[in-house]
Amino acid sequence: MNAFFEKIEIGLKKKRNKGRQKFINYSNFYKVVSKNKV
C-alpha cells in the first residue's frame, strides 16, 4: 500500500511543480480580489 501511495504522491508532485506557478498566480489574484471586496 505504501509504495502505491508513494507512486501517486510522486505523480502529484510532478503535476504540482508544473501547476505551482499557476497556483501562485491564482492565489495572488485571489488575494487582490478579496482585498478589493473588503
C-alpha positions as CSV (number, residue, x, y, z in Angstrom):
1,M,0.0,0.0,0.0
2,N,2.8,2.5,0.9
3,A,4.5,2.0,-2.5
4,F,1.2,2.6,-4.2
5,F,0.6,5.9,-2.4
6,E,4.2,6.9,-2.9
7,K,3.7,6.5,-6.7
8,I,0.6,8.6,-6.5
9,E,2.4,11.2,-4.4
10,I,5.3,11.4,-6.9
11,G,2.9,11.8,-9.7
12,L,1.1,14.6,-7.8
13,K,4.4,16.3,-7.1
14,K,5.3,16.3,-10.8
15,K,1.9,17.8,-11.6
16,R,2.1,20.2,-8.7
17,N,5.5,21.5,-9.9
18,K,4.0,22.3,-13.3
19,G,0.9,23.8,-11.7
20,R,2.7,25.6,-8.8
21,Q,3.3,28.8,-10.8
22,K,-0.3,28.9,-11.9
23,F,-1.4,28.3,-8.3
24,I,0.8,31.1,-7.1
25,N,-0.6,33.4,-9.7
26,Y,-4.2,32.3,-8.8
27,S,-3.6,32.8,-5.1
28,N,-2.1,36.3,-5.6
29,F,-5.1,37.1,-7.9
30,Y,-7.5,35.8,-5.2
31,K,-5.8,37.9,-2.5
32,V,-6.1,41.1,-4.7
33,V,-9.8,40.3,-5.4
34,S,-10.5,39.6,-1.7
35,K,-8.8,42.9,-0.7
36,N,-10.9,44.8,-3.2
37,K,-14.1,43.2,-1.9
38,V,-13.2,44.2,1.7
